[in-house]
Amino acid sequence: MTEQQPAQRPAGPDRDDRWAPWWVYLIIILGANYLRQAILPFDTVPEWAVVLIAITISGILFVAITAVHRIANQQR
């Protein structure tokens, strides 16, 4: 019997292209939260609700950015 060799991962900056660059997440998530602050001012709803909304928006955007990035990299 032969042993299976582990898959070789490419070396270099493209080694792990499952994630978008950090600055893409930062720009989009911060921009969305600034937009949320403009649409829903801090004093209009309870503080816990604002925090929950911000976390939810950030989580959804994180998943969406990652999905778009992976789809775009599959086509290369």
GIHU-V832658 format. One line per field, one symbol per residue. ss: DSSP state (2 for helix, 1 for strand, 0 for the rest). psi: psi as a letter, one per 40 degrees, with the letter a starting at -180 (. if undefined). Layout:
# GIHU-V832658
ss->???
psi->???
This chain:
# GIHU-V832658
ss->0000000000000000000002222222222222222220022200222222222222222222222222222200
psi->iiihiihhhiiadedgfdiiiddddddddddddddddddgidediidddddddddddddddddddddddddddde.
